[in-house]
Amino acid sequence: MTEMTEMPEVPQPSKPTPWKVIIPVAIVVILCCLCITAAGVLMYLGTQGIGPLSSLANSPVLSSSPSVSGDWDLYYSWDCGSYNGPATISFYGDGNYYAYEDTSDGYGTWSVQGQTLDFMYDDYPNAHYIGTLNNTGDYAEGTMDTADGSSGCWYANKR
């Protein structure tokens, strides 16, 4: 008689457990949602002038150009020496302006790009003023020239 040797038991293949996949995926999804929510809250608070990102709202890159609409006192000098004025200049929100001093007046158009203020009289000799606004948008200074070759300096204060 031959002895029967017992065969070792062969382990059965194990079934993959679904929780080994589901739990890590769920953790990643939850972490992503939390990060997006936190970033959204910080950005919102920054636009309201509060929170850790509030300084970004005042940076030149993220802020819009200062508003120049309103009345200004304009001082000008055609030789960049002794200044005349003030002339009153009223910048309107539609890109037009009206300026007057004593008995003379005139109309023109204006624009602001970044910190640069640019305005020009409609009538000949089409005085063209270009300058830089300060960070608060209530002071500007620059140079001016005309179609007939005159040039000078100017500065203005918002009322």
ABEGO torsion letter per residue (X at the ends): XBBBBBBBBBBBBBBBBAAAAAAAAAAAAAAAAAAAAAAAAAAAAAAAGBEAAAAAAABAAABBBBBABEBBBBBBBAAGBBBBOBBBBBBBAAGBBBBBBEABBBBBBBBBBEABBBBBBABOAGBBBBBBBBAAGABBBBBBBBAAGBBBBBBBBBX
